[in-house]
Amino acid sequence: MTEPSTSWQFDTITYAGGSQDGPRASVQLTREGKQVHAEGSGNGLIDAVCDSISQATGVAARVVAFVGEHDQADEVLR
């Protein structure tokens, strides 16, 4: 029998930024059948997504690689 995964699964990621509100993001993640929603902010959109992931998981999320242009980005989070 296969052990159930204890990894986080991304369900949704939403991000926005503007001159009044600044960069912000929200994520919905699932782990072991339980959904978690969190919101975060940062000094840019990627930082805001990392902050929301950290809020949801309790683990500091950071970008360890960034490849491509902004519209074709391939980020790696750990």
C-alpha positions as CSV (number, residue, x, y, z in Angstrom):
1,M,0.0,0.0,0.0
2,T,1.3,3.5,-0.8
3,E,1.7,6.0,2.0
4,P,-0.4,9.2,1.7
5,S,1.6,12.2,0.6
6,T,2.4,14.8,3.2
7,S,3.4,17.4,0.5
8,W,1.5,20.6,0.0
9,Q,-0.6,20.9,-3.1
10,F,-1.4,24.3,-4.7
11,D,-5.1,24.7,-5.3
12,T,-5.2,28.4,-6.1
13,I,-2.9,31.4,-6.2
14,T,-4.2,34.9,-6.6
15,Y,-2.0,38.0,-6.7
16,A,-2.4,41.7,-7.3
17,G,-0.6,45.0,-6.9
18,G,-1.3,48.6,-7.2
19,S,-0.1,52.0,-6.1
20,Q,-2.6,52.1,-3.2
21,D,-2.7,48.6,-1.8
22,G,0.8,47.4,-2.8
23,P,1.7,43.8,-3.7
24,R,-0.5,41.2,-2.1
25,A,-1.3,37.5,-2.7
26,S,-3.6,34.7,-1.4
27,V,-3.1,31.0,-1.7
28,Q,-5.2,28.0,-1.0
29,L,-3.2,24.8,-0.3
30,T,-4.2,21.2,0.6
31,R,-2.2,18.8,2.7
32,E,-3.5,15.5,4.0
33,G,-7.0,16.4,2.8
34,K,-7.2,19.6,4.8
35,Q,-7.4,23.0,2.9
36,V,-5.6,26.0,4.2
37,H,-6.1,29.6,3.0
38,A,-3.7,32.5,3.7
39,E,-2.9,36.0,2.6
40,G,0.4,37.8,2.4
41,S,2.1,40.9,1.2
42,G,5.6,41.9,0.1
43,N,7.8,44.3,-1.7
44,G,6.8,42.7,-5.0
45,L,4.3,40.1,-6.3
46,I,6.7,37.1,-6.0
47,D,7.6,38.2,-2.4
48,A,3.8,38.5,-1.6
49,V,3.2,35.0,-2.9
50,C,6.1,33.6,-0.8
51,D,4.7,35.4,2.2
52,S,1.2,33.9,1.7
53,I,2.8,30.4,1.3
54,S,4.8,31.0,4.6
55,Q,1.6,32.1,6.3
56,A,-0.3,29.0,5.2
57,T,2.5,26.4,5.9
58,G,4.4,27.8,8.8
59,V,7.6,27.3,6.7
60,A,9.6,30.2,5.3
61,A,9.1,30.1,1.5
62,R,11.7,31.7,-0.7
63,V,12.6,31.8,-4.4
64,V,15.7,29.8,-5.1
65,A,15.7,30.2,-8.9
66,F,14.1,32.5,-11.4
67,V,14.3,31.8,-15.1
68,G,12.8,33.7,-18.0
69,E,11.0,37.0,-18.5
70,H,8.2,38.2,-16.2
71,D,5.6,36.9,-18.6
72,Q,7.3,33.6,-19.1
73,A,8.7,33.0,-15.6
74,D,9.5,29.7,-14.1
75,E,10.1,30.2,-10.4
76,V,11.2,27.4,-8.0
77,L,10.0,27.7,-4.4
78,R,11.4,25.8,-1.5
